[in-house]
Amino acid sequence: LDCLQLLKVPCELKGQMVICGEGEALGGWNPYMAPTLKHVGTSGDREVWALPGLLEDLTPGMAFKFVCLGHNGIPRWEENRPNRFWTCEEASYLFDLPSPRKGKEDHDELEVVWGDNWLIDIDPLVFPGAIFHAFNWKFADVQRKANTIAALGFDAVQLSPAQRSVEGDQWWARYQPTKYEEIHGLGSEQDLRNCCKACEKAGLLVFGDLVFNHMQVVASCEEWRKAQQDDGLMEILQRRLSQKLGPTFNRDDFQWPWYPLEGDDWDGEQRMEGWGCGEWSELKGGAPKVVSVHNAHVAKLKSCGVSGFRFDAAKHMRPEHIANYVDKADVYAYGEVLSIDPSMQREYTEGVSLTTGEQFPTTDFLLGVWLRKFIEVGPAAVDFEHHEWVKHLRELEMKRPSELPERVGTVEDGRMSTPLLARNSIRFARNHDTVCNDVPFYGLTGWSQASAQVAAAWLLATHDGSVLLLADDVKKSRMIKEALAYRKALRSFIESLTVEQRQTIRTEVRVKEAVDGGRPLSICVAVRVDAGCPEGAEINGGALLGFCVLNPHPAGPVEFAGSVCLQQEGASDRTIATGDQKVVLHGDGTLNEPLRLAPYEGAFFLAGL
C-alpha cells in the first residue's frame, strides 16, 4: 500500500474518518472541511484507514486529531488524548474511543410516566402516526417525492397554505392570504390535484393549511395606532383594506374596533378578536360571508384531493367557529394552539370534536419545552408541579423576572410524569415557527437539529400522538429515519391486534441518570400491551411489542445493559434483531451483552408478541 499514515479504528465505530487540525490543509479544525481517509480493509477487530501520499502544505509539528463523521452527522473526536502532531515519517495510529459515560451506582432507573391517567385513551390507528411537513414546498416537488416520503414511514404530508398570498419568498408570506378563491403560489389547482393523486397512490394523506384568522397586512401597527385618533387616516387605511382584499371582502368583513395583540394580550381575553402584532388584518370570525368564502376554499381543496386540515393561529379563533368548519369539512383536522397553557388547550380539545368522536387534536407545545429541558439539562430541570412551571415560563416569555418554583422531589422519588396534552396531540421538537421565528417560544427557538433529533426519536418511539417533522430535519438525521421506520413497523403490528388488545397498549419510559448529573445517561422507551400475550403464556406486566434506547449526549458514548421496562417475567430469552444490530433479551429485562451507543445515537427493536 502506497501510503504514509495508517489509522486503525474499532469496528463498532461507523462513519467516514477524516484528519482534522490546524491550517487550511487540515480544515482549520472544522471536521466537515478536513481531508478524508480511505478505507482499505479489516485487521482483526479493527477497520484500517489510510491517508495516501503526502498532503500539500503540511509541515512537521502541525497539530491534528482523527475524527469520525458518524452516520447521524455528529463528529466523534478522539476524546481521551491530547493533540497529535504531524510527521512526514511512516506511522500507524489507533483511534482513541472515549470511555462510556457512567451511571449512578446503586441507583434505580427514573420512571417517566407517559401521560397522566386521566387522559382519554384513543385507538392509535385513528390518527396519523407521522406527518411530513413539506414547508413551502411546491406541489410538484411533493408529487415527485411522494413515494420516497411514504417509504420513510410517514402517514401524511402537510402542505403550506395553498391560497393566493402576498408575493415574496419570506417564510411567512404564505400566511398572509389575499384571495381564497385561487390556488396560487406553490402551484396551480391542477398541480395540487396531481400532488394529491400521487400522495394517494403512495398511501399518504394530504393536509392543507388553513389561514382563516386573518389576511394580508395592509398597514403597520403604528399606522393603525395613529388612526385611532385620526379619522382621516382611518378612512385611508380602511379603504386600502377594501382595495387590497376586494372585491371578495371589504372593510365591514374585518374586526372592529382595532385592538393590537401585544405582550400578555396574545393569551388574554382579547386574543380572539385582536389584530396580531397590531397589523394582522383580523377577519370577523363567524360572519356569514367570511364563513361562506372559507367553506368554499375548503371544498376546493377537498375536490383536489386534500384529506385533512391544519387550522393556523387557532388560539385566535373561537372554538365554536372552528367546530363549524370541522363539521362542514367532515375530515381529520387539528389546530395550532400556540400556547403552553393546558387550560387554553382544553378550550379547543374539548370545545371542538371530530366526526369520529375523538377530541380535537392540538399542538403540544408544553411537551416540546419539557423534552428539551429534560434532554439537555436533565430531569431536575423539569422537577416542578406543571401548573407552577407554566406560570414561570410565561413570565420569562414576557421578559419579566421570575424565580423557579419549588422542586417537588419526583426525581428523588424515582417517578415523574410528562405534561402530555392528549393521546392524539400533535407533537414535535422543532416546527417552522420555532425554526424561522426570532420569538423565544418558551425556549424552543434555537434548538439544534442534532439535539432535537433525540426528542423526535423519543416521540416516534411511543404508541400515541401524531409526530410532525420538518423535511430538513428528516433529511439530516439518520436517527429520525430509523425511528420513522420503527414507528411504521410498530403501527403495522398494532393493526394486526384486536380492538380490545389495542385498548391496553401503553408506553413505558425509564431513564438512567449519569453519575455527573445533567443529561440522562440513557432513555429507554418501550411499548407494551396487556392483552397481547401469546395464548397460554403467563407474563407479568403484559407483552413487549418493541423498544428503543437513546443516547442524548453530544460527545460521550454509553453502554445500555437493560431496563425495568423491558422485563417480561415468565418469558424465555428472546433474540431481537434490527438492521445490523441483534440483542438477546432476558425475562428480567437485561441484555445478554451491553448495547453500546455513540453520541446522539438510538437503537430500535420491534419485538412483536
C-alpha positions in Angstrom: 0.0 0.0 0.0 1.5 3.3 -1.1 0.7 5.5 1.9 2.5 7.2 4.8 -0.2 7.2 7.5 -2.4 4.3 8.6 -5.2 4.5 11.2 -6.9 1.5 12.9 -10.4 2.1 14.2 -12.6 -0.2 16.4 -15.2 -1.9 14.1 -18.0 -0.6 16.3 -17.2 3.0 15.1 -19.2 3.6 12.0 -18.7 6.6 9.6 -16.2 8.4 7.5 -12.8 9.0 9.0 -11.1 12.4 8.5 -7.9 14.0 9.6 -8.6 17.4 11.2 -6.3 20.0 12.6 -4.7 23.4 12.3 -4.2 25.1 9.0 -6.3 25.2 5.8 -5.0 21.9 4.6 -6.5 20.1 7.6 -9.8 22.0 7.6 -8.8 24.6 10.3 -10.3 22.3 13.0 -13.5 22.0 11.1 -14.1 18.3 10.5 -16.5 18.9 7.6 -13.7 20.7 5.7 -11.0 18.2 6.6 -9.3 15.7 4.3 -10.9 12.2 4.2 -9.2 8.9 4.7 -9.7 5.9 2.5 -11.0 2.6 4.0 -8.6 -0.2 2.9 -9.7 -3.2 4.9 -10.1 -5.0 8.2 -7.4 -6.2 10.6 -8.8 -8.4 13.4 -11.4 -6.3 15.3 -10.4 -3.0 13.7 -11.0 -1.3 10.4 -8.0 0.1 8.6 -8.0 3.6 7.0 -5.2 5.2 5.1 -4.1 8.7 4.0 -2.4 8.1 0.7 0.7 10.1 -0.1 1.6 13.4 1.5 -0.9 16.3 2.0 0.3 19.5 0.5 1.1 22.4 2.8 1.7 20.2 5.8 4.7 20.8 7.9 6.1 18.7 10.8 4.7 19.6 14.1 1.2 20.7 12.9 -1.5 19.7 15.5 -4.3 17.3 14.4 -6.7 14.7 15.5 -8.6 12.0 13.8 -12.4 12.4 13.6 -15.2 10.1 12.7 -18.1 11.7 10.8 -20.9 9.4 12.0 -24.0 8.4 10.1 -26.0 10.7 12.3 -24.0 13.7 11.2 -22.3 14.1 14.5 -18.4 14.2 14.6 -16.7 12.0 17.1 -13.3 13.2 18.1 -10.5 11.4 19.9 -11.7 12.5 23.3 -9.2 10.8 25.5 -5.9 12.1 24.2 -4.2 15.4 23.6 -3.5 16.6 20.1 -1.3 14.6 17.7 1.4 16.3 15.7 2.1 15.7 12.1 5.3 13.8 11.0 6.4 13.1 7.5 7.5 9.6 8.5 5.5 6.5 8.1 3.2 5.9 11.1 0.4 3.7 12.3 -2.2 5.1 14.7 -5.0 3.7 16.9 -8.2 5.8 17.2 -8.9 6.5 20.8 -12.5 6.0 21.7 -13.8 7.9 24.7 -14.8 5.7 27.7 -18.6 5.2 28.1 -20.3 7.6 30.5 -21.1 6.1 33.9 -24.4 5.8 35.6 -25.2 6.4 39.2 -24.2 3.3 41.2 -26.9 1.5 43.2 -29.5 3.9 41.8 -32.7 2.7 40.2 -33.9 4.0 36.9 -36.1 7.0 36.9 -39.7 6.1 35.8 -41.1 8.7 33.4 -44.9 8.3 33.3 -46.0 8.9 29.7 -49.1 11.0 30.4 -51.4 11.2 33.4 -54.0 8.5 34.0 -56.9 10.9 33.3 -56.0 11.2 29.6 -58.7 9.7 27.4 -57.4 6.6 25.7 -57.7 6.7 21.9 -57.1 3.9 19.4 -53.7 4.9 18.0 -54.7 3.9 14.5 -57.4 6.5 14.1 -54.9 9.4 13.7 -51.7 9.7 11.6 -48.6 8.4 13.3 -46.1 10.7 11.5 -46.7 13.9 9.4 -44.1 15.1 6.9 -44.2 18.9 6.9 -43.4 20.0 3.3 -43.0 23.5 4.5 -43.1 25.9 1.5 -42.6 23.1 -1.0 -44.0 23.4 -4.4 -46.9 21.0 -5.1 -44.9 19.5 -8.0 -42.0 18.7 -5.6 -44.3 16.9 -3.2 -45.7 15.0 -6.1 -42.2 13.9 -7.2 -41.2 12.9 -3.7 -44.4 11.2 -2.6 -43.1 7.6 -2.9 -39.9 8.5 -1.0 -41.9 10.2 1.8 -44.2 7.2 2.1 -41.2 4.8 2.1 -39.7 6.7 5.0 -42.7 5.7 7.2 -44.9 8.8 7.0 -48.7 8.6 7.0 -49.4 12.1 5.8 -47.9 15.2 4.2 -48.8 18.7 5.4 -48.7 21.4 2.7 -48.2 25.1 3.2 -51.2 27.3 2.6 -52.5 26.9 -0.9 -54.5 30.2 -1.4 -53.1 33.2 -3.2 -51.0 35.1 -0.7 -48.7 38.1 -0.7 -45.8 37.8 -3.2 -42.3 37.1 -1.8 -40.1 34.3 -0.6 -40.2 35.2 3.1 -41.1 32.2 5.2 -44.3 33.9 6.5 -45.6 35.1 3.1 -48.0 32.1 2.7 -49.6 33.1 6.0 -50.9 36.4 4.6 -53.8 35.4 2.3 -55.1 37.8 -0.4 -57.6 35.6 -2.2 -59.1 32.3 -1.0 -60.8 31.6 -4.4 -57.4 31.0 -6.1 -54.8 28.3 -5.7 -51.6 30.1 -6.4 -48.0 30.5 -5.3 -47.0 26.9 -4.7 -48.5 25.7 -7.9 -51.8 25.8 -9.8 -55.0 24.0 -9.0 -54.1 21.2 -11.4 -50.6 21.0 -9.7 -52.4 20.4 -6.4 -54.6 17.7 -7.9 -51.6 15.9 -9.3 -49.8 16.2 -6.0 -52.8 14.7 -4.1 -53.2 12.0 -6.6 -49.5 10.9 -6.3 -49.8 11.0 -2.5 -53.0 8.9 -2.5 -51.3 6.4 -4.8 -48.3 6.2 -2.3 -50.7 5.8 0.6 -50.3 9.3 2.1 -53.0 11.6 3.4 -52.6 15.2 2.4 -53.3 18.0 4.9 -54.0 21.6 3.8 -53.0 24.6 6.0 -56.0 26.9 6.6 -55.2 30.6 7.4 -58.7 31.7 8.4 -58.0 34.0 11.3 -56.5 36.9 9.3 -55.4 38.1 5.9 -52.7 40.3 4.4 -51.1 43.1 6.4 -52.0 46.4 4.8 -50.6 48.8 7.4 -48.2 48.8 10.3 -49.3 48.7 13.9 -48.1 52.3 14.3 -50.2 53.4 11.4 -53.3 51.7 12.9 -52.5 53.2 16.3 -52.3 56.7 14.9 -55.5 56.2 13.0 -57.4 55.7 16.3 -57.0 59.4 16.8 -57.2 60.5 13.2 -60.5 59.8 11.3 -58.9 60.8 8.0 -56.1 58.3 8.4 -58.6 55.6 9.5 -60.6 56.2 6.3 -57.4 55.9 4.2 -56.4 52.6 5.9 -59.8 51.0 5.8 -60.2 52.0 2.1 -56.8 50.4 1.5 -58.0 47.2 3.2 -61.0 47.1 0.9 -58.9 47.7 -2.2 -56.2 45.1 -1.3 -58.7 42.4 -0.3 -61.7 43.2 -2.5 -63.9 42.5 -4.2 -64.4 39.4 -2.1 -64.1 41.3 1.2 -64.4 44.9 2.3 -63.8 46.8 5.5 -67.0 45.6 7.0 -65.7 42.0 7.0 -62.9 42.7 9.4 -62.9 43.0 13.2 -63.5 46.5 14.7 -62.7 48.2 16.9 -59.0 47.7 16.1 -57.1 46.2 19.1 -53.4 45.3 19.0 -52.3 41.9 20.4 -49.0 42.6 22.2 -47.4 41.2 25.3 -49.9 39.5 27.6 -52.7 40.2 25.2 -51.5 37.3 23.0 -53.0 35.0 25.5 -55.5 37.4 27.1 -59.3 37.9 26.8 -58.9 39.9 23.5 -56.8 37.2 21.8 -59.8 36.0 19.6 -60.7 39.5 18.3 -57.4 41.4 18.4 -55.1 42.0 15.5 -51.9 40.0 15.8 -48.9 42.4 16.3 -51.4 45.1 15.7 -51.2 44.5 12.0 -52.7 41.2 11.0 -56.0 42.0 9.2 -58.3 40.2 11.6 -61.4 38.7 9.8 -64.8 38.9 11.5 -64.9 35.3 12.8 -68.3 33.6 12.3 -69.7 36.3 10.0 -71.8 34.6 7.2 -69.8 36.0 4.3 -66.4 35.1 5.9 -67.6 31.5 6.7 -69.0 31.1 3.2 -65.7 32.1 1.5 -63.8 29.9 3.8 -66.0 26.9 3.3 -65.7 27.3 -0.5 -61.9 27.3 -0.1 -62.1 24.0 1.9 -64.4 22.5 -0.7 -62.0 23.4 -3.4 -59.1 21.8 -1.6 -61.1 18.7 -0.9 -62.1 18.5 -4.6 -58.3 18.5 -5.4 -57.7 15.5 -3.1 -56.8 17.2 0.2 -57.9 14.9 3.0 -57.3 16.8 6.2 -56.6 20.3 7.6 -54.5 22.3 10.0 -56.0 25.5 11.4 -53.3 28.1 11.6 -53.5 30.6 14.6 -56.3 28.5 16.1 -56.0 30.1 19.5 -57.1 33.4 17.9 -60.3 31.8 16.6 -63.3 30.9 18.7 -63.6 27.1 19.3 -67.3 27.2 18.0 -66.2 28.8 14.7 -63.5 26.1 14.2 -66.1 23.4 15.2 -68.4 24.7 12.4 -65.6 24.4 9.8 -64.6 21.0 11.0 -68.2 19.7 10.9 -68.7 21.0 7.4 -65.4 19.6 6.2 -66.0 16.2 7.7 -62.4 15.1 7.6 -59.4 14.9 10.0 -58.3 18.3 11.3 -56.1 19.8 14.1 -55.4 23.2 15.4 -52.3 25.2 16.0 -52.8 26.4 19.6 -49.5 28.2 20.2 -49.6 28.0 24.0 -48.1 26.0 26.9 -51.2 26.7 29.0 -53.2 23.4 29.3 -56.4 25.2 30.2 -56.3 27.2 26.9 -55.6 24.0 25.0 -58.6 22.4 26.6 -60.8 25.2 25.2 -60.1 23.6 21.9 -59.6 19.9 22.6 -62.9 19.8 24.5 -64.7 22.6 22.5 -64.2 21.0 19.1 -64.8 17.4 18.3 -64.2 15.3 15.2 -66.9 13.5 13.4 -65.3 10.2 14.5 -66.0 11.2 18.1 -62.4 11.9 19.2 -61.4 15.1 20.8 -59.9 17.8 18.6 -56.1 17.4 18.3 -53.9 20.5 19.0 -50.2 21.3 19.1 -48.4 20.1 22.2 -46.0 23.0 22.8 -45.5 22.3 26.5 -44.4 18.8 25.8 -41.7 20.1 23.4 -40.5 22.6 26.0 -40.4 19.8 28.7 -38.5 17.4 26.4 -35.8 20.0 25.6 -35.2 20.8 29.3 -35.2 17.1 30.2 -32.8 16.0 27.5 -30.3 19.0 27.5 -30.3 19.9 31.2 -31.5 16.8 33.0 -34.6 15.5 34.9 -34.1 18.0 37.7 -34.7 20.9 35.3 -38.4 19.8 35.0 -39.0 18.6 38.6 -41.8 21.0 39.2 -45.6 21.0 39.5 -46.6 21.5 35.9 -49.1 24.4 36.6 -46.5 26.4 38.6 -43.8 25.7 35.9 -46.1 27.0 33.2 -46.6 30.3 35.1 -42.8 30.6 35.5 -42.2 30.0 31.7 -44.9 32.6 30.7 -43.3 35.2 32.9 -39.9 34.6 31.3 -41.5 34.8 27.9 -42.8 38.2 28.7 -39.3 39.2 29.8 -40.4 39.6 33.5 -38.2 38.3 36.3 -39.4 35.1 37.8 -37.9 32.6 40.2 -38.1 28.9 39.6 -40.9 27.2 41.5 -40.1 24.9 44.3 -39.0 21.4 43.2 -41.4 18.7 44.1 -38.9 15.9 44.5 -40.1 13.5 41.9 -36.6 12.8 40.7 -35.5 11.7 44.2 -38.7 9.6 44.5 -37.8 7.9 41.2 -41.1 8.7 39.4 -42.1 11.8 37.4 -44.7 12.4 34.7 -44.7 14.2 31.3 -47.1 17.0 30.7 -48.8 15.2 27.8 -51.7 17.2 26.4 -53.7 14.3 24.9 -53.2 10.9 23.4 -53.8 12.3 19.9 -51.9 15.6 20.3 -49.7 17.0 17.6 -46.1 16.6 18.8 -42.8 18.0 17.6 -39.3 19.1 18.7 -38.9 21.7 16.0 -41.5 23.3 13.8 -41.5 26.1 11.2 -42.3 28.7 13.8 -39.6 27.8 16.3 -37.0 27.5 13.4 -37.9 30.6 11.4 -39.1 33.0 14.1 -37.0 35.1 16.4 -39.5 34.7 19.3 -38.3 32.5 22.2 -41.4 30.3 22.3 -40.7 29.3 25.9 -37.2 28.1 25.0 -38.0 26.1 21.8 -36.3 28.5 19.5 -32.7 27.8 18.7 -33.0 24.0 19.4 -30.3 22.5 17.3 -31.1 19.7 14.8 -28.6 17.4 16.5 -30.1 17.6 20.0 -33.7 17.9 18.8 -33.4 14.6 16.9 -33.3 12.8 20.2 -36.6 14.2 21.2 -38.1 13.5 17.8 -36.9 9.8 18.1 -38.4 9.6 21.6 -41.8 10.9 20.3 -41.7 8.5 17.4 -40.9 5.5 19.7 -44.2 5.9 21.6 -47.5 4.3 20.7 -49.6 7.5 20.6 -49.7 11.0 19.2 -49.0 12.4 15.7 -45.4 13.4 15.2 -44.8 16.4 12.9 -41.4 16.6 11.3 -39.8 19.2 9.1 -38.4 17.9 5.8 -34.9 19.3 6.5 -34.7 17.6 9.9 -35.7 14.2 8.4 -33.1 14.6 5.6 -30.2 15.3 8.0 -30.9 12.7 10.7 -30.3 9.0 10.4 -31.8 8.6 13.9 -35.1 10.1 12.8 -35.2 7.9 9.7 -34.6 4.8 11.8 -37.3 6.0 14.3 -39.8 6.5 11.5 -39.2 3.0 10.2 -39.7 1.7 13.7 -42.9 3.5 14.3 -44.3 2.4 10.9 -43.4 -1.2 11.7 -44.9 -0.9 15.2 -48.1 0.6 13.9 -48.4 -2.2 11.3 -48.1 -4.7 14.1 -50.7 -2.8 16.2 -53.0 -3.0 13.2 -53.0 -6.8 13.5 -54.3 -6.7 17.1 -57.9 -6.8 18.1 -59.7 -3.6 19.2 -59.7 -5.0 22.8 -55.9 -5.5 22.6 -55.3 -2.1 21.2 -57.2 -0.6 24.2 -54.5 -1.9 26.5 -51.4 -0.6 24.7 -49.2 1.7 26.7 -45.8 3.4 26.6 -43.3 2.9 29.4 -40.2 5.1 29.8 -37.2 4.5 32.0 -34.2 6.8 32.3 -30.8 6.0 33.7 -29.1 9.1 35.3 -25.5 9.9 34.7 -23.1 9.9 37.7 -22.2 13.5 36.9 -25.8 14.6 36.6 -27.0 16.7 33.7 -28.1 15.0 30.5 -29.5 11.5 31.1 -27.2 8.5 30.6 -29.8 6.6 28.5 -33.5 6.8 27.7 -35.5 3.6 27.1 -38.9 3.8 25.6 -40.9 0.6 25.5 -44.4 -0.1 24.1 -46.4 -2.9 25.8 -49.8 -4.4 25.5 -51.6 -6.0 28.5 -54.0 -8.2 26.4 -51.5 -9.3 23.9 -49.7 -12.2 25.5 -49.5 -15.4 23.5 -52.2 -17.9 24.4 -51.2 -19.9 27.5 -48.3 -17.6 28.4 -48.1 -16.2 31.9 -46.2 -12.9 31.5 -46.5 -10.3 34.3 -46.8 -6.8 33.0 -48.0 -7.7 29.6 -46.2 -8.4 26.3 -43.4 -6.2 24.9 -44.2 -5.0 21.4 -41.0 -3.0 20.8 -38.5 -0.7 22.4 -35.8 1.9 21.6 -32.8 3.1 23.5 -31.4 6.7 23.1 -28.1 8.3 24.0 -28.9 12.0 24.4 -25.3 13.1 24.9 -23.4 15.0 22.2 -20.0 13.6 22.9 -20.0 10.6 25.3 -20.9 7.1 24.3 -23.0 4.9 26.6 -23.4 1.2 27.3 -27.0 0.0 27.9 -27.4 -3.3 29.8 -31.2 -3.4 30.1 -34.2 -1.8 31.8 -37.1 -2.5 34.1 -39.5 -1.5 31.3 -38.2 -4.5 29.2 -39.0 -7.1 31.9 -41.2 -10.0 31.0 -41.3 -12.2 34.0 -42.1 -15.7 32.9 -40.9 -15.2 29.3 -38.0 -17.1 27.9 -34.9 -15.4 26.3 -35.6 -13.7 23.0 -33.3 -12.8 20.2 -34.4 -9.5 18.6 -32.7 -8.1 15.5 -33.0 -4.8 13.7 -30.7 -3.8 10.8 -27.2 -4.9 11.7 -27.9 -5.0 15.4 -29.0 -8.0 17.4 -29.7 -8.4 21.1 -30.7 -11.3 23.4 -33.3 -10.1 25.9 -33.7 -12.0 29.1 -37.0 -12.1 31.0 -35.7 -9.8 33.7 -35.2 -7.0 31.2 -31.4 -7.3 30.9 -29.4 -7.9 27.7 -27.0 -10.8 27.1 -24.4 -8.2 26.2 -24.4 -4.4 26.7 -25.5 -2.3 23.8 -23.1 0.4 23.0 -24.5 3.7 21.6 -22.4 6.5 20.2 -23.3 10.1 21.0 -26.7 11.1 19.7 -27.4 7.6 18.6 -30.5 5.4 19.0 -31.3 1.7 18.6 -34.8 0.5 17.7 -36.1 -3.1 18.2 -39.5 -4.5 17.2 -40.2 -7.4 19.5 -43.7 -8.5 18.4 -45.5 -11.0 20.6 
